[in-house]
Amino acid sequence: VTPEAARFFYINRKADQHLEFDLELAKEQTKDNPLYYIQYAHARIFSLIKKYKASNTEIPTSPDSIIDGSYKQCDKLIHEISRYPSIVKRSSTSLHPHLIIFYLKDLAHIFHSFYNDNPVLTETQDNLNSIIVCLGAVKSVIANGLELLGIEPMEKM
């Protein structure tokens, strides 16, 4: 188990909760391992953006296309990433870093559901542009949350 994985599992609970460190779970590369699940979401988005870049000259930078509702499937992701600043503030003021982990697990779950329900790279160009803007924001939030916890976000699993 890497030091990052150990750190993740140690701060995955409230400070006053009993900790049972499951070494086998920490080693697993499955959705049952919360660190792997979050890292996998980040790596999958990184891969999707890389594939998008291979066939498009530039990444859309304006969130206008998703804010105006042209691609409704991103709504849950947009709503969840909008909660991130308040989660970080609450986590820092209460000295509860596990709140960031809980949030990242929820965000990863919403992303994985979105990915499983939508044929991302086969969408129309307008929808694809909206999706890429949205996923870029999700990737940034996941990376930032992991970095706040002292964990390097992975680009490849």
Order of alpha helices (4+ residues) and beta strands (2+ residues): alpha-alpha-alpha-alpha-alpha-alpha-alpha-alpha
